[in-house]
Amino acid sequence: MNNQSLDSVVYQFIEDAGNATKSLGMGRVLGQIFAYLYFSQDPISLADMQDTLGISKGSASMGVRQLEKWGAVKKVWVKGDRKDYYIANDWFGRILKNAVMDTLSEKMESYASSLGSAEKSLDDLADGNGREKFIRDRLKHLGDFHDRVRGLVKNPLVKALFK
């Protein structure tokens, strides 16, 4: 297999990884950056990511920071160069755990904020009619569900499952 064929296989995987992370609500660029680094033998700079993936410097920088937070990539030093270079980690279980837990935590916090805002708005508009009670009951039900999911995420057994 020649280099051009290898490049097309890698490019397709980069596109597929971008589509996968996009479908999970994590952003297309995260999957593309990780796949590009994963299939690169040498450390890659942000400028190289920009050029190869056709993304902005801001997208490359934010994507790499998020991937670093999850333990998916790490910064490495390249002798004789002052730029930041990155390589991919292959700890798939840990990366998946970190990404899922981080994303779920962010979503849960956003959801809690929305519930709080809805309850406050309802308090400000309270008029005691049947519809208000119905909406309060629904909000309480959502809040209870939110609390159960939050408890599940923090459960030691669930954490151990993702180690």
C-alpha positions in Angstrom: 0.0 0.0 0.0 1.5 3.4 -1.0 1.6 6.5 1.1 -1.3 8.1 -0.8 -3.5 5.1 0.0 -2.5 5.2 3.6 -3.3 8.9 3.7 -6.8 8.3 2.3 -7.4 5.7 5.0 -6.2 8.1 7.8 -8.2 11.0 6.3 -11.4 8.9 6.2 -10.8 7.9 9.9 -10.3 11.5 10.8 -13.6 12.4 9.2 -15.4 9.5 10.8 -14.0 10.4 14.2 -15.2 14.0 13.7 -18.7 12.8 12.8 -18.7 10.4 15.9 -17.8 13.2 18.4 -20.2 15.6 16.7 -23.1 13.0 17.0 -22.2 12.7 20.7 -22.5 16.4 21.2 -18.8 16.9 21.8 -17.9 18.8 18.7 -16.5 17.6 15.4 -13.1 19.2 15.8 -12.3 17.1 19.0 -12.7 13.9 17.1 -10.7 15.2 14.1 -7.8 16.4 16.3 -7.6 13.2 18.3 -7.7 11.0 15.2 -5.1 13.1 13.4 -2.8 12.9 16.5 -3.5 9.2 17.0 -2.4 8.3 13.5 0.7 10.7 13.5 4.0 9.1 14.2 5.5 12.4 15.2 4.3 15.1 17.6 2.1 17.7 15.8 1.9 21.5 16.4 -1.2 23.6 16.5 -0.2 25.1 13.2 0.0 21.7 11.6 -3.4 20.8 12.9 -4.8 24.0 11.5 -3.4 23.4 8.1 -4.1 19.7 7.8 -7.6 19.8 9.3 -8.6 23.2 7.9 -9.6 24.6 11.3 -8.9 28.0 12.9 -6.2 28.6 15.5 -8.9 29.1 18.1 -10.6 25.8 17.3 -7.3 23.9 17.4 -6.3 25.5 20.7 -9.7 25.0 22.4 -9.9 21.4 21.0 -6.4 20.5 22.3 -7.2 22.0 25.7 -10.4 20.0 26.0 -8.6 16.8 24.9 -5.8 17.5 27.4 -8.4 17.8 30.2 -9.7 14.4 29.3 -6.2 12.9 29.1 -6.6 12.1 25.4 -3.6 14.1 24.3 -0.5 15.5 26.0 1.9 18.3 25.3 5.5 17.2 24.4 8.7 19.1 23.9 10.5 19.0 20.6 14.2 19.8 20.7 15.1 23.0 18.9 11.5 24.3 18.6 9.6 26.6 20.8 6.1 25.7 19.6 3.8 23.4 21.5 3.5 19.9 20.1 1.0 17.2 21.0 0.7 13.4 20.8 -2.3 11.2 21.4 -2.7 8.8 24.3 -4.2 5.4 23.7 -5.9 4.9 27.1 -9.3 4.5 25.4 -11.1 3.5 28.6 -9.8 6.4 30.6 -10.4 8.9 27.8 -14.0 7.7 27.3 -14.6 7.8 31.0 -13.2 11.3 31.3 -15.1 12.6 28.3 -18.4 11.0 29.3 -18.2 12.1 32.9 -17.1 15.7 32.0 -19.8 16.1 29.3 -22.5 14.6 31.5 -21.5 16.8 34.5 -21.6 19.9 32.3 -25.0 18.9 30.9 -26.3 18.1 34.4 -25.2 21.5 35.7 -26.8 23.3 32.8 -30.0 21.3 33.4 -30.0 22.2 37.1 -29.7 25.8 36.2 -32.6 25.6 33.7 -34.8 23.9 36.4 -33.9 26.6 38.9 -34.7 29.3 36.4 -38.0 27.7 35.5 -39.0 27.3 39.2 -38.1 30.9 39.9 -40.1 32.2 37.0 -43.0 30.1 38.1 -42.8 31.6 41.6 -42.8 35.1 40.1 -45.9 34.3 38.0 -47.8 32.2 40.6 -51.5 32.6 40.3 -52.7 29.4 42.0 -54.6 27.9 39.0 -54.6 24.2 38.1 -52.1 24.6 35.3 -49.5 26.1 37.6 -49.8 23.1 39.9 -49.4 20.8 37.0 -46.3 22.6 35.8 -44.9 22.6 39.4 -45.5 18.9 39.6 -43.7 18.3 36.3 -40.8 20.5 37.4 -40.5 18.5 40.7 -40.6 15.3 38.7 -37.7 16.5 36.5 -35.8 17.7 39.6 -36.1 14.3 41.2 -34.9 12.6 38.0 -32.0 15.0 37.9 -31.1 14.2 41.5 -31.2 10.4 40.7 -28.9 10.8 37.7 -26.5 13.0 39.6 -26.4 10.4 42.3 -25.8 7.6 39.8 -22.9 9.5 38.2 -21.3 10.0 41.7 -21.9 6.3 42.7 -18.6 4.5 43.4 -19.7 1.5 41.4 -20.3 3.6 38.3 -17.0 5.3 38.8 -15.3 1.9 39.2 -16.9 0.6 36.0 -15.3 3.4 34.0 -11.8 2.9 35.4 
